[in-house]
Amino acid sequence: MTKKEFKTLYDNMKALFPKDDMVLSNEALKLWYDCLKDLDFRRADEGLRLYAMESNWIPSIAEIRKYANKVPKYTKEEVHEFIIEAHKKERQNDSFGF
């Protein structure tokens, strides 16, 4: 995830848990980013939303990582595209008699 995406994740966290009034120092934000930057933003954000539906408390770094891993790696649209591409390649191979 990029720093810009991390800022969006942080803003989403504050929006989902407004009563906790989460404000991190620049040093804390850098530390959080270092611990989460290897995650895919889409999965981290969707994981945050899943977590928010089950908890009243701001998630820890570990909880964000845990819930991000519950989100499928690929979207339905991406899987659909993979299947279409595989069928195209299969048809190309069939046209050569293989």
All heavy atoms as an XYZ file, in Angstrom:
829
protein
N       0.854     -1.176      0.000
C       0.000      0.000      0.000
C       0.892      1.229      0.000
O       1.946      1.239      0.630
C      -0.953     -0.109      1.184
C      -1.024      1.012      2.143
S      -2.250      0.881      3.482
C      -2.411     -0.824      3.845
N       0.452      2.218     -0.711
C       1.202      3.474     -0.774
C       0.895      4.325      0.465
O      -0.059      4.038      1.202
C       0.815      4.272     -2.025
O      -0.554      4.686     -1.900
C       1.006      3.467     -3.298
N       1.675      5.373      0.656
C       1.416      6.279      1.783
C       0.061      6.972      1.615
O      -0.658      7.178      2.594
C       2.529      7.314      1.913
C       3.820      6.710      2.434
C       4.910      7.749      2.590
C       6.179      7.105      3.124
N       7.247      8.077      3.278
N      -0.285      7.307      0.382
C      -1.583      7.941      0.120
C      -2.719      6.973      0.471
O      -3.718      7.376      1.085
C      -1.667      8.358     -1.347
C      -2.922      9.097     -1.699
C      -2.912      9.542     -3.155
C      -4.214     10.261     -3.483
N      -4.247     10.693     -4.883
N      -2.568      5.710      0.115
C      -3.590      4.711      0.458
C      -3.665      4.517      1.966
O      -4.754      4.356      2.525
C      -3.282      3.386     -0.247
C      -3.489      3.437     -1.739
C      -2.968      2.216     -2.458
O      -2.011      1.564     -1.959
O      -3.488      1.908     -3.544
N      -2.506      4.527      2.625
C      -2.493      4.405      4.081
C      -3.254      5.558      4.727
O      -4.013      5.350      5.677
C      -1.059      4.346      4.621
C      -1.007      4.373      6.121
C      -1.373      3.260      6.860
C      -0.640      5.521      6.794
C      -1.357      3.290      8.253
C      -0.613      5.564      8.183
C      -0.975      4.438      8.908
N      -3.077      6.770      4.199
C      -3.813      7.915      4.736
C      -5.314      7.692      4.582
O      -6.089      7.988      5.495
C      -3.406      9.211      4.051
C      -4.137     10.402      4.653
C      -3.812     11.701      3.997
C      -4.536     12.885      4.575
N      -5.810     12.715      5.191
N      -5.723      7.143      3.454
C      -7.140      6.829      3.248
C      -7.609      5.782      4.262
O      -8.689      5.912      4.848
C      -7.385      6.320      1.813
O      -6.994      7.342      0.892
C      -8.838      5.956      1.587
N      -6.792      4.762      4.496
C      -7.138      3.733      5.484
C      -7.279      4.355      6.876
O      -8.236      4.071      7.599
C      -6.064      2.640      5.495
C      -6.331      1.441      6.399
C      -7.452      0.576      5.825
C      -5.070      0.612      6.574
N      -6.344      5.220      7.232
C      -6.379      5.903      8.532
C      -7.630      6.781      8.641
O      -8.322      6.763      9.669
C      -5.103      6.732      8.692
C      -5.026      7.555      9.954
C      -5.025      6.960     11.207
C      -4.925      8.945      9.892
C      -4.929      7.721     12.367
C      -4.836      9.715     11.048
C      -4.838      9.095     12.269
O      -4.752      9.843     13.421
N      -7.940      7.522      7.578
C      -9.152      8.351      7.576
C     -10.407      7.481      7.702
O     -11.350      7.842      8.423
C      -9.236      9.198      6.300
C      -8.195     10.314      6.265
O      -7.637     10.652      7.337
O      -7.950     10.830      5.165
N     -10.411      6.344      7.026
C     -11.557      5.427      7.127
C     -11.687      4.876      8.541
O     -12.795      4.715      9.054
C     -11.437      4.291      6.113
C     -11.635      4.757      4.692
O     -12.095      5.872      4.444
N     -11.289      3.913      3.740
N     -10.557      4.592      9.171
C     -10.582      4.094     10.548
C     -11.200      5.138     11.482
O     -12.031      4.824     12.333
C      -9.152      3.749     10.995
C      -9.106      2.781     12.131
S      -7.439      2.231     12.624
C      -6.409      2.497     11.223
N     -10.799      6.395     11.305
C     -11.363      7.473     12.141
C     -12.853      7.643     11.871
O     -13.623      7.915     12.794
C     -10.607      8.777     11.887
C      -9.178      8.751     12.403
C      -8.493     10.103     12.371
C      -8.446     10.699     11.005
N      -7.691     11.966     10.945
N     -13.267      7.466     10.622
C     -14.692      7.605     10.279
C     -15.521      6.447     10.830
O     -16.651      6.645     11.281
C     -14.861      7.686      8.763
N     -14.952      5.251     10.821
C     -15.687      4.080     11.314
C     -15.761      4.025     12.837
O     -16.666      3.398     13.392
C     -15.029      2.796     10.787
C     -15.223      2.521      9.303
C     -14.268      1.418      8.836
C     -16.668      2.144      9.007
N     -14.810      4.672     13.503
C     -14.757      4.663     14.963
C     -14.654      6.097     15.494
O     -13.690      6.457     16.193
C     -13.568      3.819     15.451
C     -13.621      2.397     14.981
C     -12.959      2.008     13.822
C     -14.364      1.454     15.662
C     -13.011      0.700     13.369
C     -14.427      0.137     15.216
C     -13.747     -0.234     14.066
N     -15.644      6.943     15.204
C     -15.549      8.370     15.567
C     -15.523      8.635     17.068
O     -14.913      9.608     17.510
C     -16.785      8.985     14.921
C     -17.752      7.859     14.794
C     -16.912      6.636     14.556
N     -16.164      7.788     17.847
C     -16.209      8.055     19.295
C     -14.855      7.871     19.971
O     -14.623      8.365     21.054
C     -17.264      7.176     19.967
C     -16.941      5.703     19.982
C     -18.011      4.889     20.657
C     -17.635      3.422     20.642
N     -18.645      2.589     21.194
N     -13.925      7.173     19.302
C     -12.603      6.944     19.885
C     -11.641      8.093     19.638
O     -10.572      8.142     20.234
C     -12.008      5.641     19.342
C     -12.773      4.431     19.857
O     -13.161      4.431     21.039
O     -12.993      3.503     19.072
N     -11.990      9.013     18.737
C     -11.192     10.202     18.469
C      -9.706      9.851     18.297
O      -8.837     10.359     19.001
C     -11.375     11.232     19.587
C     -10.866     12.611     19.177
O     -10.907     12.922     17.972
O     -10.426     13.359     20.069
N      -9.442      8.954     17.357
C      -8.084      8.465     17.116
C      -7.228      9.531     16.448
O      -7.525      9.984     15.346
C      -8.131      7.221     16.235
C      -6.785      6.638     15.928
S      -6.948      5.202     14.873
C      -5.310      4.549     14.948
N      -6.173      9.928     17.127
C      -5.206     10.871     16.558
C      -3.826     10.313     16.880
O      -3.475     10.146     18.043
C      -5.359     12.284     17.146
C      -4.303     13.215     16.584
C      -6.758     12.823     16.906
N      -3.064     10.018     15.822
C      -1.719      9.482     16.012
C      -0.691     10.559     15.678
O      -0.880     11.347     14.745
C      -1.497      8.269     15.106
C      -2.377      7.037     15.366
C      -2.068      5.964     14.331
C      -2.135      6.491     16.765
N       0.412     10.558     16.394
C       1.513     11.474     16.099
C       2.159     11.054     14.769
O       1.927      9.942     14.278
C       2.556     11.416     17.209
O       3.174     10.132     17.205
N       2.966     11.925     14.209
C       3.673     11.583     12.964
C       4.549     10.343     13.142
O       4.627      9.504     12.243
C       4.520     12.757     12.482
C       3.676     13.822     11.833
O       2.558     13.560     11.376
N       4.199     15.031     11.779
N       5.184     10.228     14.287
C       6.033      9.064     14.554
C       5.198      7.784     14.613
O       5.591      6.749     14.076
C       6.805      9.238     15.870
C       7.844     10.333     15.836
C       7.249     11.733     16.007
O       6.114     11.880     16.503
O       7.929     12.692     15.608
N       4.040      7.863     15.265
C       3.163      6.699     15.348
C       2.614      6.326     13.968
O       2.527      5.146     13.624
C       2.014      6.963     16.315
N       2.259      7.335     13.174
C       1.764      7.070     11.823
C       2.827      6.364     10.978
O       2.519      5.429     10.236
C       1.331      8.360     11.134
C      -0.009      8.939     11.577
C      -0.207     10.325     10.991
C      -1.157      8.022     11.187
N       4.087      6.797     11.104
C       5.179      6.144     10.376
C       5.322      4.691     10.800
O       5.520      3.799      9.969
C       6.490      6.896     10.606
C       6.557      8.227      9.899
C       7.846      8.959     10.237
C       7.837     10.362      9.662
N       9.033     11.126     10.057
N       5.209      4.445     12.101
C       5.322      3.084     12.613
C       4.168      2.208     12.106
O       4.380      1.080     11.658
C       5.356      3.097     14.144
C       5.598      1.768     14.840
C       6.916      1.154     14.382
C       5.595      1.960     16.341
N       2.947      2.743     12.171
C       1.789      2.007     11.659
C       1.972      1.713     10.174
O       1.719      0.608      9.711
C       0.498      2.798     11.893
C      -0.121      2.565     13.234
C       0.392      2.886     14.443
C      -1.387      1.962     13.488
N      -0.480      2.536     15.446
C      -1.582      1.962     14.878
C      -2.382      1.439     12.668
C      -2.720      1.440     15.473
C      -3.528      0.914     13.252
C      -3.686      0.912     14.649
N       2.409      2.711      9.409
C       2.610      2.501      7.975
C       3.655      1.419      7.732
O       3.457      0.531      6.887
C       3.015      3.810      7.287
C       3.319      3.602      5.821
C       2.301      3.274      4.922
C       4.611      3.717      5.330
C       2.576      3.063      3.576
C       4.890      3.512      3.992
C       3.874      3.177      3.118
O       4.140      2.967      1.790
N       4.771      1.471      8.464
C       5.810      0.450      8.306
C       5.271     -0.953      8.565
O       5.700     -1.912      7.927
C       6.993      0.722      9.239
C       7.886      1.848      8.750
O       7.775      2.227      7.549
O       8.673      2.370      9.564
N       4.333     -1.074      9.484
C       3.769     -2.378      9.839
C       2.665     -2.846      8.878
O       2.318     -4.025      8.882
C       3.215     -2.337     11.261
S       4.481     -2.152     12.524
N       2.141     -1.932      8.086
C       1.017     -2.291      7.201
C       1.320     -2.123      5.714
O       0.530     -2.574      4.878
C      -0.210     -1.430      7.558
C      -0.793     -1.629      8.944
C      -1.881     -0.586      9.217
C      -1.349     -3.041      9.095
N       2.440     -1.522      5.356
C       2.694     -1.153      3.966
C       2.777     -2.343      3.012
O       2.555     -2.186      1.817
C       3.951     -0.293      3.852
C       5.244     -1.001      4.199
C       6.407     -0.035      4.158
C       7.687     -0.718      4.589
N       8.774      0.256      4.681
N       3.063     -3.535      3.517
C       3.137     -4.702      2.641
C       1.757     -5.247      2.268
O       1.646     -6.080      1.367
C       3.973     -5.809      3.286
C       3.352     -6.340      4.560
O       2.971     -5.522      5.421
O       3.244     -7.572      4.705
N       0.701     -4.767      2.937
C      -0.653     -5.235      2.635
C      -1.193     -4.572      1.373
O      -0.875     -3.422      1.079
C      -1.607     -4.914      3.787
C      -1.392     -5.620      5.115
C      -2.413     -5.134      6.130
C      -1.478     -7.129      4.945
N      -2.023     -5.296      0.669
C      -2.763     -4.723     -0.447
C      -3.819     -3.784      0.132
O      -4.556     -4.164      1.051
C      -3.422     -5.854     -1.248
C      -4.313     -5.348     -2.349
O      -3.780     -4.870     -3.366
O      -5.548     -5.417     -2.184
N      -3.886     -2.560     -0.383
C      -4.808     -1.574      0.171
C      -6.255     -2.050      0.129
O      -6.981     -1.918      1.109
C      -4.691     -0.229     -0.559
C      -5.790      0.726     -0.177
C      -5.804      1.324      1.074
C      -6.841      0.989     -1.050
C      -6.835      2.191      1.450
C      -7.867      1.849     -0.691
C      -7.868      2.451      0.561
N      -6.695     -2.596     -1.003
C      -8.091     -3.027     -1.122
C      -8.428     -4.048     -0.041
O      -9.459     -3.951      0.628
C      -8.355     -3.626     -2.512
C      -9.805     -4.093     -2.708
C      -9.986     -4.893     -3.979
N      -9.190     -6.104     -4.018
C      -9.539     -7.251     -3.418
N     -10.648     -7.334     -2.724
N      -8.765     -8.317     -3.510
N      -7.545     -5.008      0.170
C      -7.805     -6.030      1.179
C      -7.776     -5.446      2.592
O      -8.593     -5.813      3.436
C      -6.800     -7.161      1.042
C      -6.991     -7.941     -0.265
C      -5.970     -9.019     -0.449
N      -6.242    -10.120      0.459
C      -5.341    -11.043      0.784
N      -4.122    -10.988      0.296
N      -5.666    -12.011      1.611
N      -6.844     -4.522      2.859
C      -6.772     -3.893      4.179
C      -8.030     -3.076      4.451
O      -8.605     -3.136      5.545
C      -5.531     -3.012      4.279
N      -8.480     -2.328      3.461
C      -9.669     -1.488      3.633
C     -10.926     -2.337      3.808
O     -11.740     -2.072      4.685
C      -9.802     -0.532      2.449
C     -10.813      0.569      2.718
O     -10.687      1.245      3.757
O     -11.724      0.756      1.893
N     -11.073     -3.357      2.999
C     -12.239     -4.245      3.158
C     -12.172     -4.989      4.487
O     -13.194     -5.206      5.141
C     -12.332     -5.220      1.988
C     -12.788     -4.565      0.701
C     -12.961     -5.551     -0.445
O     -13.374     -6.713     -0.193
O     -12.688     -5.166     -1.586
N     -10.958     -5.381      4.893
C     -10.787     -6.036      6.184
C     -11.165     -5.112      7.333
O     -11.788     -5.531      8.312
N     -10.804     -3.832      7.207
C     -11.182     -2.845      8.219
C     -12.700     -2.749      8.331
O     -13.250     -2.691      9.433
C     -10.588     -1.480      7.865
C     -10.984     -0.314      8.760
C     -10.467     -0.527     10.184
C     -10.452      0.996      8.179
N     -13.376     -2.764      7.202
C     -14.842     -2.687      7.205
C     -15.462     -3.928      7.839
O     -16.440     -3.838      8.584
C     -15.354     -2.465      5.789
C     -14.965     -1.094      5.249
C     -15.099     -1.015      3.734
N     -14.374      0.114      3.215
C     -14.924      1.281      2.914
N     -16.216      1.462      3.060
N     -14.187      2.266      2.449
N     -14.879     -5.099      7.537
C     -15.359     -6.338      8.174
C     -15.183     -6.256      9.688
O     -16.074     -6.608     10.461
C     -14.594     -7.553      7.648
C     -14.876     -8.021      6.241
C     -13.888     -9.117      5.847
C     -16.305     -8.539      6.133
N     -14.018     -5.804     10.109
C     -13.724     -5.670     11.530
C     -14.724     -4.721     12.201
O     -15.224     -5.001     13.289
C     -12.289     -5.151     11.721
C     -11.947     -4.884     13.160
C     -11.490     -5.907     13.979
C     -12.100     -3.614     13.713
C     -11.189     -5.667     15.319
C     -11.806     -3.360     15.041
C     -11.356     -4.385     15.839
O     -11.076     -4.160     17.156
N     -15.024     -3.600     11.542
C     -15.936     -2.603     12.107
C     -17.339     -3.166     12.327
O     -18.059     -2.708     13.211
C     -16.001     -1.380     11.197
N     -17.713     -4.164     11.541
C     -19.035     -4.775     11.706
C     -19.089     -5.723     12.900
O     -20.164     -6.108     13.341
C     -19.430     -5.512     10.427
C     -19.758     -4.566      9.285
S     -20.389     -5.452      7.860
C     -19.027     -5.251      6.741
N     -17.912     -6.059     13.437
C     -17.853     -7.019     14.541
C     -17.331     -6.430     15.847
O     -17.379     -7.085     16.873
C     -16.956     -8.201     14.147
C     -17.487     -8.996     12.980
C     -16.560    -10.135     12.586
O     -15.529    -10.346     13.259
O     -16.880    -10.819     11.605
N     -16.799     -5.222     15.801
C     -16.165     -4.670     16.999
C     -16.510     -3.195     17.190
O     -16.748     -2.475     16.227
C     -14.642     -4.819     16.892
O     -14.028     -4.294     18.048
N     -16.503     -2.779     18.445
C     -16.750     -1.376     18.791
C     -15.464     -0.597     19.014
O     -15.506      0.599     19.300
C     -17.580     -1.295     20.077
C     -18.948     -1.913     19.914
O     -19.560     -1.808     18.862
N     -19.426     -2.571     20.954
N     -14.316     -1.271     18.906
C     -13.037     -0.657     19.249
C     -12.149     -0.515     18.027
O     -12.185     -1.324     17.117
C     -12.304     -1.511     20.296
C     -13.178     -1.831     21.456
C     -13.776     -3.028     21.733
C     -13.602     -0.946     22.498
N     -14.525     -2.938     22.876
C     -14.440     -1.661     23.378
C     -13.335      0.392     22.785
C     -15.021     -1.099     24.500
C     -13.920      0.961     23.912
C     -14.741      0.209     24.751
N     -11.307      0.511     18.033
C     -10.332      0.692     16.959
C      -9.446     -0.551     16.891
O      -8.984     -1.043     17.914
C      -9.477      1.949     17.222
C     -10.321      3.203     17.040
C      -8.272      1.993     16.298
C      -9.594      4.483     17.336
N      -9.185     -1.040     15.675
C      -8.361     -2.250     15.561
C      -6.879     -1.971     15.807
O      -6.383     -0.865     15.574
C      -8.584     -2.673     14.108
C      -8.892     -1.403     13.388
C      -9.657     -0.564     14.372
N      -6.213     -2.984     16.260
C      -4.754     -2.922     16.366
C      -4.164     -3.235     14.988
O      -4.874     -3.651     14.068
C      -4.256     -3.958     17.382
O      -4.521     -5.270     16.884
N      -2.869     -3.067     14.869
C      -2.190     -3.429     13.627
C      -2.418     -4.912     13.334
O      -2.728     -5.289     12.202
C      -0.682     -3.105     13.724
C      -0.475     -1.588     13.745
C       0.100     -3.750     12.581
C       0.918     -1.149     14.121
N      -2.302     -5.741     14.342
C      -2.488     -7.187     14.168
C      -3.905     -7.507     13.687
O      -4.094     -8.378     12.829
C      -2.193     -7.917     15.473
N      -4.894     -6.805     14.217
C      -6.279     -7.051     13.807
C      -6.514     -6.607     12.364
O      -7.222     -7.283     11.604
C      -7.252     -6.363     14.758
C      -7.295     -7.038     16.116
C      -7.960     -6.196     17.197
O      -7.821     -4.952     17.177
O      -8.606     -6.805     18.066
N      -5.917     -5.507     11.962
C      -6.046     -5.071     10.568
C      -5.439     -6.117      9.645
O      -6.027     -6.497      8.628
C      -5.376     -3.692     10.348
C      -6.167     -2.607     11.088
C      -5.292     -3.369      8.856
C      -5.491     -1.248     11.101
N      -4.277     -6.619     10.002
C      -3.622     -7.649      9.191
C      -4.471     -8.924      9.146
O      -4.639     -9.525      8.086
C      -2.223     -7.951      9.723
C      -1.277     -6.749      9.670
C       0.135     -7.115     10.089
N       0.728     -8.004      9.113
C       1.273     -7.589      7.960
N       1.318     -6.308      7.672
N       1.787     -8.463      7.122
N      -4.996     -9.312     10.286
C      -5.817    -10.528     10.364
C      -7.055    -10.405      9.473
O      -7.378    -11.325      8.714
C      -6.232    -10.764     11.821
C      -7.142    -11.949     12.022
C      -7.522    -12.065     13.497
C      -8.552    -13.130     13.729
N      -8.935    -13.212     15.147
N      -7.746     -9.287      9.560
C      -8.969     -9.113      8.783
C      -8.677     -8.891      7.296
O      -9.462     -9.295      6.440
C      -9.836     -8.000      9.365
C     -10.692     -8.504     10.495
C     -10.148     -8.711     11.762
C     -12.022     -8.819     10.307
C     -10.914     -9.204     12.802
C     -12.805     -9.314     11.331
C     -12.250     -9.510     12.583
O     -13.014    -10.014     13.607
N      -7.543     -8.288      6.979
C      -7.152     -8.136      5.565
C      -6.968     -9.506      4.927
O      -7.337     -9.728      3.767
C      -5.877     -7.314      5.448
N      -6.427    -10.441      5.706
C      -6.207    -11.795      5.185
C      -7.499    -12.587      5.026
O      -7.507    -13.622      4.367
C      -5.210    -12.546      6.058
C      -3.800    -12.067      5.826
O      -3.431    -11.730      4.709
N      -3.009    -12.010      6.872
N      -8.589    -12.110      5.598
C      -9.894    -12.755      5.416
C     -10.539    -12.358      4.087
O     -11.460    -13.013      3.627
C     -10.847    -12.384      6.563
C     -10.461    -12.984      7.891
C     -11.479    -12.617      8.951
C     -11.121    -13.259     10.280
N     -12.197    -13.102     11.270
N     -10.039    -11.269      3.499
C     -10.585    -10.772      2.232
C      -9.921    -11.540      1.092
O      -8.697    -11.684      1.074
C     -10.316     -9.252      2.083
C     -10.770     -8.738      0.728
C     -10.991     -8.490      3.213
N     -10.715    -12.049      0.143
C     -10.117    -12.785     -0.981
C      -9.061    -11.944     -1.705
O      -9.200    -10.723     -1.827
C     -11.306    -13.062     -1.907
C     -12.505    -12.984     -1.021
C     -12.163    -11.972      0.041
N      -8.031    -12.616     -2.176
C      -6.929    -11.925     -2.840
C      -7.387    -11.216     -4.113
O      -6.908    -10.139     -4.430
C      -5.825    -12.924     -3.166
C      -4.568    -12.294     -3.707
C      -3.455    -13.304     -3.821
C      -2.177    -12.633     -4.289
N      -1.077    -13.564     -4.364
N      -8.308    -11.835     -4.829
C      -8.785    -11.259     -6.081
C     -10.266    -10.940     -5.982
O     -11.012    -11.653     -5.317
C      -8.554    -12.236     -7.239
C      -7.105    -12.593     -7.432
C      -6.609    -13.836     -7.042
C      -6.217    -11.682     -7.986
C      -5.278    -14.157     -7.212
C      -4.881    -11.993     -8.151
C      -4.424    -13.240     -7.761
O      -3.100    -13.540     -7.918
N     -10.679     -9.890     -6.673
C     -12.100     -9.548     -6.731
C     -12.798    -10.510     -7.688
O     -12.141    -11.181     -8.505
C     -12.319     -8.107     -7.234
O     -11.868     -8.022     -8.590
C     -11.595     -7.090     -6.361
N     -14.111    -10.554     -7.630
C     -14.867    -11.395     -8.559
C     -14.584    -10.990     -9.999
O     -14.481    -11.836    -10.886
C     -16.362    -11.278     -8.271
C     -16.781    -11.916     -6.978
C     -18.270    -11.713     -6.725
C     -18.648    -12.250     -5.373
N     -20.063    -12.013     -5.060
N     -14.447     -9.692    -10.226
C     -14.175     -9.190    -11.570
C     -12.819     -9.674    -12.077
O     -12.676    -10.055    -13.236
C     -14.239     -7.656    -11.599
C     -15.614     -7.084    -11.357
C     -16.021     -7.040     -9.878
O     -15.157     -7.220     -8.980
O     -17.215     -6.850     -9.621
N     -11.818     -9.668    -11.193
C     -10.485    -10.129    -11.583
C     -10.494    -11.614    -11.904
O      -9.889    -12.051    -12.890
C      -9.468     -9.823    -10.483
C      -9.155     -8.354    -10.328
C      -8.339     -8.038     -9.089
O      -8.500     -8.721     -8.056
O      -7.540     -7.082     -9.160
N     -11.195    -12.394    -11.109
C     -11.304    -13.833    -11.361
C     -11.992    -14.067    -12.702
O     -11.551    -14.903    -13.509
C     -12.060    -14.554    -10.216
C     -12.372    -15.995    -10.592
C     -11.254    -14.490     -8.927
N     -13.044    -13.309    -12.962
C     -13.770    -13.422    -14.229
C     -12.826    -13.132    -15.404
O     -12.829    -13.859    -16.404
C     -14.966    -12.465    -14.233
C     -15.819    -12.564    -15.439
N     -16.646    -13.632    -15.676
C     -15.957    -11.727    -16.497
C     -17.258    -13.458    -16.828
N     -16.863    -12.303    -17.340
N     -12.006    -12.096    -15.284
C     -11.044    -11.753    -16.343
C     -10.019    -12.869    -16.537
O      -9.660    -13.190    -17.670
C     -10.334    -10.434    -16.033
C     -11.166     -9.217    -16.326
C     -11.543     -9.101    -17.795
O     -10.668     -9.280    -18.672
O     -12.729     -8.834    -18.060
N      -9.546    -13.467    -15.435
C      -8.596    -14.572    -15.538
C      -9.210    -15.730    -16.323
O      -8.563    -16.342    -17.165
C      -8.176    -15.082    -14.152
C      -7.354    -14.121    -13.343
C      -7.465    -14.108    -11.969
C      -6.465    -13.236    -13.936
C      -6.701    -13.231    -11.201
C      -5.696    -12.359    -13.187
C      -5.819    -12.359    -11.813
N     -10.468    -16.024    -16.043
C     -11.159    -17.126    -16.720
C     -11.308    -16.826    -18.210
O     -11.053    -17.694    -19.060
C     -12.527    -17.400    -16.059
C     -12.308    -17.962    -14.648
C     -13.380    -18.339    -16.911
C     -13.564    -18.030    -13.804
N     -11.705    -15.619    -18.524
C     -11.856    -15.228    -19.939
C     -10.516    -15.365    -20.672
O     -10.458    -15.921    -21.772
C     -12.410    -13.788    -20.052
C     -13.880    -13.768    -19.623
C     -12.250    -13.244    -21.467
C     -14.464    -12.376    -19.499
N      -9.448    -14.873    -20.059
C      -8.126    -14.963    -20.678
C      -7.702    -16.418    -20.852
O      -7.116    -16.781    -21.875
C      -7.085    -14.193    -19.867
C      -7.235    -12.686    -19.957
C      -7.133    -12.171    -21.376
O      -6.206    -12.578    -22.114
O      -7.994    -11.356    -21.767
N      -7.987    -17.251    -19.866
C      -7.633    -18.671    -19.962
C      -8.396    -19.335    -21.107
O      -7.836    -20.141    -21.860
C      -7.925    -19.384    -18.641
N      -9.668    -18.994    -21.267
C     -10.466    -19.553    -22.365
C      -9.930    -19.086    -23.717
O      -9.883    -19.855    -24.671
C     -11.940    -19.170    -22.209
C     -12.662    -19.994    -21.200
N     -13.105    -21.271    -21.445
C     -13.012    -19.715    -19.922
C     -13.694    -21.746    -20.371
N     -13.648    -20.823    -19.424
N      -9.520    -17.823    -23.803
C      -8.950    -17.309    -25.056
C      -7.678    -18.074    -25.417
O      -7.490    -18.474    -26.568
C      -8.625    -15.819    -24.926
C      -9.824    -14.914    -24.972
C      -9.395    -13.458    -24.826
C     -10.578    -12.520    -24.763
N     -10.157    -11.116    -24.542
N      -6.810    -18.290    -24.435
C      -5.565    -19.020    -24.682
C      -5.860    -20.460    -25.082
O      -5.207    -21.017    -25.957
C      -4.668    -18.976    -23.449
C      -4.038    -17.630    -23.214
C      -3.167    -17.616    -21.978
C      -2.603    -16.215    -21.768
N      -1.795    -16.139    -20.552
N      -6.853    -21.053    -24.435
C      -7.226    -22.432    -24.750
C      -7.715    -22.527    -26.195
O      -7.355    -23.447    -26.927
C      -8.311    -22.904    -23.776
C      -8.665    -24.368    -23.919
C      -9.670    -24.788    -22.869
O      -9.304    -24.805    -21.684
O     -10.821    -25.071    -23.251
N      -8.533    -21.556    -26.622
C      -9.036    -21.545    -28.005
C      -7.893    -21.362    -28.997
O      -7.894    -21.962    -30.063
C     -10.075    -20.442    -28.179
C     -11.417    -20.830    -27.628
C     -12.492    -19.823    -28.041
N     -13.357    -19.641    -26.890
C     -13.686    -18.501    -26.342
N     -13.276    -17.364    -26.848
N     -14.453    -18.457    -25.279
N      -6.927    -20.511    -28.648
C      -5.771    -20.312    -29.535
C      -4.992    -21.606    -29.702
O      -4.587    -21.960    -30.795
C      -4.862    -19.221    -28.992
C      -5.443    -17.828    -29.105
C      -4.589    -16.787    -28.386
O      -3.712    -17.132    -27.600
N      -4.872    -15.520    -28.644
N      -4.797    -22.323    -28.608
C      -4.084    -23.600    -28.670
C      -4.868    -24.625    -29.465
O      -4.292    -25.406    -30.221
C      -3.790    -24.127    -27.271
C      -2.709    -23.320    -26.570
O      -1.939    -22.610    -27.203
N      -2.668    -23.403    -25.251
N      -6.185    -24.649    -29.314
C      -7.033    -25.586    -30.049
C      -6.983    -25.324    -31.556
O      -7.070    -26.238    -32.357
C      -8.489    -25.517    -29.571
C      -8.695    -26.200    -28.220
O      -7.786    -26.938    -27.796
O      -9.745    -25.970    -27.612
N      -6.837    -24.068    -31.942
C      -6.823    -23.728    -33.370
C      -5.572    -24.265    -34.060
O      -5.532    -24.381    -35.268
C      -6.944    -22.221    -33.567
O      -5.794    -21.578    -33.081
N      -4.538    -24.608    -33.287
C      -3.324    -25.164    -33.863
C      -3.305    -26.694    -33.784
O      -2.328    -27.321    -34.132
C      -2.089    -24.606    -33.152
C      -1.915    -23.138    -33.339
C      -2.034    -22.271    -32.271
C      -1.633    -22.617    -34.590
C      -1.878    -20.903    -32.438
C      -1.473    -21.251    -34.771
C      -1.611    -20.388    -33.698
N      -4.388    -27.273    -33.297
C      -4.481    -28.735    -33.241
C      -3.760    -29.369    -32.068
O      -3.463    -30.546    -32.096
N      -3.497    -28.640    -31.033
C      -2.820    -29.211    -29.856
C      -3.823    -29.745    -28.896
O      -4.847    -29.321    -28.646
C      -2.005    -28.134    -29.147
C      -0.831    -27.631    -29.942
C      -0.883    -27.474    -31.319
C       0.331    -27.310    -29.299
C       0.195    -26.987    -32.022
C       1.416    -26.807    -29.997
C       1.359    -26.643    -31.365
